């Protein structure tokens, strides 16, 4: 039995933890936030339930589908019935890809974070614990938090952070320079788009549409994604209300990152009304969430990285290596965990 530390309890870290724990190892996850799941996140406010990060888990993958429908199944699970349609920079709306819409769009009545919470059960997770430094020792990897407090030494270490945060951690840590420099160089290949999610609650409910959500395909519109969040389940909103969730394009998000919330909400509400061509009233509920590391637009080479580090009991996984889909992060966590097992 080996002690293994995992930094980050997002989808990739949680999936890796189960592979390692199933193999008999002692696993501890360290998560800086109050919740697990990373971008598989849900908020509940004033009777509204909404996924302000990832919108659903894409079906069609045998590995992730097995996790969702078998090992971590709960009867809260839903497959979003309506399709996703597309729109262009001019606001022209058209039907989406039938093949993609045929795949399940997995979610939960109580929010996407339900899946992460199910995965977290049975795992040893230290929440609100920010690891700021690690040091390679003769017995493994010594971890420290923001105040310099020791959090123990572990035989192996798996880092699942977004690449920029992993770079900061490595820069502050004690590591052989022959490993450090190639690590930093490879991780720097990953690039992330910022994303602002804007939630707009309306009463009465907006018009019923033949689709659940719209996605911008030419990447030239200020809105990247617009979802009728109440279409996921009636429990998502109070009676006679609806919630539109707009995720803004990278260029818009970057330009408006520091725009005051009130001004941002007004501008996004106008853009939404124009896109759907509907006279929407003043929102009765609003919320904003800014994702600094939302979607990787360039990936780092995980195989090159882990080929270098696995022999010393260190590995990396996460969306910075595979892209922004939850199912890809799950699968990469499992894949790297299996590499960890076979390397020792």
C-alpha positions in Angstrom: 0.0 0.0 0.0 1.4 3.4 -1.1 0.4 6.9 0.1 -0.6 9.1 -2.9 -1.5 12.8 -2.8 -3.7 14.4 -5.5 -3.7 18.2 -5.8 -7.1 19.2 -7.1 -10.5 17.5 -6.7 -12.0 18.3 -10.1 -13.3 15.7 -12.4 -9.9 14.4 -13.4 -8.6 14.2 -9.8 -11.7 12.4 -8.5 -11.6 9.8 -11.3 -7.9 9.2 -10.7 -8.4 8.8 -7.0 -10.9 6.0 -7.4 -8.6 4.1 -9.8 -5.7 4.4 -7.2 -7.8 3.6 -4.2 -9.4 0.6 -5.9 -5.8 -0.7 -6.4 -5.3 -0.6 -2.6 -3.4 2.7 -2.2 -4.1 5.3 0.4 -5.2 8.5 -1.4 -5.6 12.0 -0.1 -7.0 14.8 -2.3 -6.3 18.5 -1.5 -8.8 21.0 -2.9 -8.4 24.8 -2.4 -12.2 25.5 -2.8 -15.1 24.6 -0.6 -16.6 22.2 -3.2 -15.3 19.4 -5.3 -15.8 19.1 -9.0 -14.0 22.1 -10.6 -16.1 23.4 -13.5 -18.7 20.8 -12.9 -20.3 23.3 -10.6 -23.8 24.2 -9.5 -25.3 27.1 -7.6 -28.6 27.3 -5.7 -29.9 30.8 -5.1 -33.3 32.3 -4.5 -35.0 29.1 -5.7 -32.9 29.0 -8.9 -30.6 26.0 -9.6 -28.0 26.4 -12.4 -24.8 25.0 -13.7 -22.6 28.0 -14.1 -19.6 26.2 -15.5 -19.8 22.9 -17.5 -23.3 22.5 -18.9 -23.6 18.8 -19.1 -21.4 15.7 -19.5 -21.3 14.6 -23.1 -22.5 11.0 -23.8 -21.1 8.7 -26.4 -18.0 7.7 -24.3 -18.2 4.2 -22.9 -15.9 5.0 -20.0 -17.6 8.1 -18.7 -21.1 6.7 -19.5 -20.3 3.7 -17.3 -19.3 5.9 -14.4 -22.4 8.0 -14.7 -25.0 5.3 -15.4 -23.5 2.5 -13.3 -20.9 3.1 -10.6 -22.0 6.6 -9.5 -25.6 6.3 -10.7 -28.3 8.2 -8.7 -31.9 8.5 -9.7 -31.5 12.2 -10.0 -29.8 11.6 -13.4 -31.4 13.1 -16.5 -30.6 13.1 -20.2 -31.5 16.6 -21.5 -34.1 15.9 -24.1 -34.1 18.9 -26.4 -31.3 19.4 -28.9 -28.6 22.1 -29.1 -29.0 24.4 -32.1 -26.4 26.8 -33.6 -26.2 30.5 -34.5 -23.7 32.7 -36.3 -22.2 36.2 -35.7 -25.3 37.7 -37.3 -27.6 35.9 -34.9 -29.0 33.5 -37.6 -30.3 30.4 -35.8 -30.3 27.0 -37.4 -30.7 23.3 -36.4 -27.6 21.7 -34.9 -25.7 18.6 -35.9 -28.2 15.6 -35.7 -25.3 13.2 -34.9 -24.1 15.2 -32.0 -27.6 15.8 -30.7 -28.2 12.0 -30.7 -25.7 11.5 -28.0 -26.9 11.8 -24.3 -26.4 15.1 -22.5 -26.0 13.9 -18.9 -27.0 16.1 -16.1 -29.0 16.0 -12.8 -32.2 17.5 -11.5 -30.3 19.1 -8.6 -27.3 20.2 -10.7 -24.2 18.9 -12.4 -22.3 19.0 -9.1 -24.3 16.0 -8.0 -22.0 13.8 -10.0 -18.9 15.2 -8.4 -20.4 14.8 -4.9 -21.2 11.2 -5.7 -17.6 10.6 -6.8 -16.3 12.3 -3.7 -18.1 9.8 -1.4 -15.6 7.3 0.1 -12.6 9.5 -0.7 -10.4 11.3 1.8 -10.6 15.0 0.7 -9.1 18.0 2.4 -11.2 21.0 1.3 -10.1 24.7 1.5 -6.5 23.5 1.5 -4.2 25.3 -1.0 -1.0 23.6 -1.6 1.6 26.2 -2.5 4.8 24.1 -2.4 6.1 20.6 -2.6 9.6 19.2 -2.1 11.1 16.0 -3.3 12.6 14.0 -0.5 14.2 10.6 -0.2 10.9 9.1 0.8 8.6 10.9 -1.6 6.9 14.3 -1.8 6.5 16.7 1.1 3.6 19.2 0.8 3.1 22.6 2.4 0.1 25.0 2.5 -0.1 28.8 2.3 1.2 29.3 5.8 4.1 26.9 5.4 2.4 24.2 7.5 3.4 20.7 6.6 0.7 18.5 5.2 2.7 15.4 5.2 5.0 13.4 2.9 3.5 11.1 0.3 5.2 8.4 -1.8 3.7 9.7 -5.0 2.1 12.9 -6.2 -0.5 13.6 -8.9 -1.1 17.2 -9.9 -4.5 18.0 -11.6 -4.5 21.8 -11.6 -4.9 24.0 -14.6 -1.6 24.4 -16.3 -0.9 28.1 -15.2 -1.6 27.1 -11.5 0.6 24.0 -11.9 3.4 26.3 -13.3 3.1 28.5 -10.2 3.3 25.5 -7.9 6.3 24.1 -9.6 8.1 27.4 -9.6 7.6 27.7 -5.9 8.7 24.1 -5.2 11.9 22.3 -4.7 12.6 20.1 -7.7 15.7 19.0 -9.6 16.4 21.5 -12.3 16.8 18.8 -15.0 13.1 18.0 -14.3 11.8 21.5 -13.5 12.7 23.2 -16.8 11.2 20.6 -19.1 8.1 20.6 -16.9 7.7 24.3 -17.1 8.4 24.3 -20.8 5.8 21.6 -21.5 3.1 23.1 -19.2 3.5 26.5 -20.8 2.1 25.0 -24.1 -1.4 25.0 -22.6 -3.5 28.2 -23.1 -6.9 28.9 -21.5 -9.7 31.2 -22.6 -11.5 33.2 -19.9 -15.2 32.9 -19.6 -17.9 35.0 -18.0 -21.2 33.2 -17.1 -24.2 35.4 -16.7 -27.5 34.1 -15.3 -30.7 35.9 -16.0 -33.9 34.9 -14.2 -37.3 36.0 -15.8 -40.9 36.0 -14.8 -42.9 34.9 -16.7 -40.9 32.2 -18.3 -39.4 33.0 -21.7 -41.0 31.6 -24.8 -40.7 27.8 -25.3 -38.2 26.9 -28.0 -37.6 23.7 -30.0 -34.0 23.6 -28.5 -32.5 23.5 -25.1 -29.5 25.7 -25.9 -27.7 27.6 -28.7 -24.0 27.5 -29.5 -22.1 30.0 -31.6 -20.2 28.1 -34.4 -18.2 30.9 -36.0 -16.9 32.2 -32.7 -17.6 35.8 -33.8 -20.6 36.6 -31.6 -20.3 38.1 -28.1 -22.3 35.2 -26.8 -20.7 31.8 -27.0 -23.5 29.7 -25.4 -27.1 30.4 -24.4 -29.1 27.9 -22.5 -32.7 27.7 -21.3 -31.6 26.3 -17.9 -35.1 25.5 -16.8 -35.4 23.0 -19.7 -33.1 20.7 -17.7 -35.8 20.0 -15.1 -38.8 21.9 -13.7 -37.2 21.9 -10.2 -34.5 24.2 -11.6 -36.6 27.4 -11.2 -39.5 28.7 -9.1 -43.0 28.4 -10.6 -43.8 30.6 -13.6 -40.1 31.6 -14.0 -37.3 30.7 -16.3 -33.5 31.1 -16.3 -31.4 32.0 -19.3 -27.7 31.3 -18.9 -25.3 33.1 -21.2 -21.6 32.1 -21.4 -19.7 34.9 -23.2 -17.2 34.5 -25.9 -13.4 34.7 -25.0 -13.0 38.1 -26.7 -16.0 39.5 -24.9 -15.0 38.0 -21.6 -11.5 39.3 -21.8 -12.6 42.8 -22.7 -15.2 42.9 -19.9 -13.4 41.0 -17.2 -13.4 44.1 -14.9 -16.7 45.6 -16.1 -19.0 46.3 -13.2 -21.6 43.6 -12.6 -24.6 45.9 -13.1 -23.3 47.2 -16.4 -22.3 43.7 -17.6 -25.8 42.3 -16.7 -27.5 45.1 -18.7 -25.3 44.6 -21.7 -25.7 40.8 -21.7 -29.5 41.0 -21.2 -29.7 43.2 -24.3 -27.5 40.8 -26.3 -29.7 37.9 -25.3 -32.9 39.6 -26.1 -31.6 40.5 -29.6 -30.3 37.0 -30.3 -33.6 35.3 -29.4 -35.7 38.1 -30.8 -37.9 38.3 -27.7 -39.1 41.2 -25.6 -37.8 40.0 -22.3 -38.7 41.9 -19.1 -36.3 43.1 -16.5 -34.6 40.1 -14.9 -35.9 39.2 -11.4 -32.7 37.4 -10.6 -29.1 37.7 -11.8 -25.8 36.2 -11.0 -22.3 36.4 -12.6 -19.3 34.0 -12.4 -15.9 34.6 -13.9 -13.9 31.5 -14.9 -10.3 32.5 -15.4 -9.2 29.1 -16.7 -12.4 28.0 -18.4 -11.6 26.2 -21.7 -8.1 25.2 -23.0 -7.6 26.6 -26.5 -4.1 25.0 -26.7 -3.1 21.8 -25.0 0.1 20.6 -23.4 1.6 17.2 -24.2 0.7 14.9 -21.3 2.7 11.9 -22.6 5.9 13.9 -22.9 5.4 15.3 -19.4 4.5 12.1 -17.6 7.2 10.1 -19.4 9.7 12.4 -17.7 8.1 12.5 -14.3 6.5 9.0 -13.7 9.9 7.4 -12.8 10.2 9.8 -9.9 6.6 9.2 -8.7 5.1 12.4 -10.1 2.4 12.8 -12.7 0.0 15.3 -14.2 -3.5 15.1 -15.7 -6.5 17.3 -16.4 -8.2 19.4 -19.0 -5.0 21.3 -19.9 -3.9 18.1 -21.7 -7.2 17.0 -23.3 -9.5 20.0 -23.7 -12.5 21.4 -21.8 -15.0 18.5 -21.9 -15.8 16.9 -18.5 -15.8 13.3 -20.0 -12.3 13.9 -21.4 -11.0 15.1 -18.0 -12.5 12.0 -16.3 -10.9 9.7 -18.8 -7.5 11.4 -18.6 -7.5 11.1 -14.8 -8.2 7.4 -15.1 -5.6 6.9 -17.8 -2.8 8.6 -15.9 -3.8 6.8 -12.7 -3.3 3.5 -14.5 0.0 4.7 -15.8 1.0 5.5 -12.2 0.1 1.9 -11.2 2.0 0.3 -14.0 5.1 2.5 -13.5 5.9 1.2 -10.0 
